[in-house]
C-alpha cells in the first residue's frame, strides 16, 4: 500500500460555545475559545489517501486532481470564513477541530471515490503549531 499526502492551508474564525450552558460555564470549559466575538486560526490540512499505483500512470492518484477536490469542496467553503455562521455543512454543529475532520471526511471520501480507486486514509488538521487532530474514518 502506498500513501499519498496533500497539504493545504486555510484561515478561519470560530467560537466554541454550547448554547445549553451559561456564559460562565462556556468560559470555564472553553476559555478564550468561547469569546463571543470569535477567534481565528491559520489551519493546516493534510489529506492522506492510500492505494496501489496504477500500472499505466505509476500513481496512486493524480495529485492535481486531489488538490482540486480539496480546494473546491473544502478550502473554498472554509477559507476566510466564520465557521459557526458561513459554512453550510457546519450549521448547527460546534466547529471544533474534531467536528471539522469528521465533516471534511464525509465530503472528501465521496469526492475521491468518484475519480479514483484510491481511498481516503486519514485527515490531519492543525489548529496551531502544537495542536492538531487526526481522523481515520472510524
Secondary structure, DSSP 8 states (H G I E B T S, - for coil): -EEEEEEEEEEEEE----TTS-HHHHHHHHGGGG-TT-EEEEEEEEEEEEE---TTTS-SS-HHHHHHHHIIIIIHHHTTEETTTS-GGGTTS---HHHHHHHHHHHHHHHHHHH-S-EEEEEEEESSSS-EEEE---
